[in-house]
Amino acid sequence: MNLFYLFSYIIIFSALIALTLSYFKIPLLISYILTGILISNLSTIFTKEISILGELGLIFLLFLVGLRLDLKRFSEFSKEIIYLGIGQIFFTTILGTILGILLGINLIHAFMIGIAFSFSSTIIVTKILLDKNDLDTLYGRLSLGMLLIQDLFAILILLIIGVFSINKITILEISDLISIIFIFTGLYFLGKLISKFFLKIKNNSELIFLLSLAWLMIFIIIAKYKNFSIEAAAILAGISLSGSNVLAEITRKFSPIKDLFLIFFFVYLGSQINLNYATVFSSLVYTLFILIFNPLIVFYILNFLNYPRRVAFEVGLTTAQISEFSFILIQTFSKQYTALTGFVGILTFLFSSFMLYNNSKIYNLIKNLLE
């Protein structure tokens, strides 16, 4: 199959599946993963090319995440939101790790899966809250605060994985690690100077975009050369430009490119889903855990903090799916569990969307049980 045709088929199939799923208010991410499964049956020749395109989407996404990372926002959170966010991550990780061990997964991998599955999708939850005009409700604000704390933890873990991505700990590699720290620290401060330079060319949006793209690629090239995580490098590149006065312009230019290449990232993940009995069984168990126990963890934390039962229940439902960061963390740490994560993603995105759109009906059905 010609690469041009493969590119065209991916876009066409994604659009058709997304159009179909949109009538049922199902997230677009599912359509991309399903396209990957379909494409993998048509051709396995261009898997590498799809993965490279997907890697670019991942780089652009994390660059934008770094650009928007404003630590001042986290200082504005109430103690309750901080307790909720940290408590949810802690208990989901612990229970998820125990579940992984019971499923026969070794401790380190079970722990990483537990962490990855403790994060929920900010994109999906925000879209549904907007659709329902619930963004400014109490449960909406609590949910968004909790999700932002999750995102911050996910970013920190990606950076930590980047630091420990060197396979062997030797004197040479420790020196490499020190050099990486010095290089990226220098680039960070240089990025602040570049941000000021952008003010002089603020009316030339094309040049701003080109320079920003070149700046990002410098971080990626250094990361590749030093065997550092490109995901962590992309975040650091974004953070280094996060103080720029033309931040909105950079974000506006990168967003459509990110959206295009992210299609290939999730298509690639879908193409790696080769299901067998063990994967299907583990996926179903993890799915039930995320759909039932994750909301219950949040429910009990908020009950302990004396929030109304209905609010606690509605906030809990927003955690009934995994996050885009779940895919990224698993992909970065170990590709061995890509199929598991992809299948869990499809199931939790599907069921949690239905649950969130019908949260009031579900609460009225089980409120006596919650008491």
Summary of the structure (lengths in Angstrom):
residues: 371
radius of gyration: 20.9
end to end distance: 58.7
largest distance: 62.8
contacts: 1282
relative contact order: 0.16
helix: 81%
strand: 0%
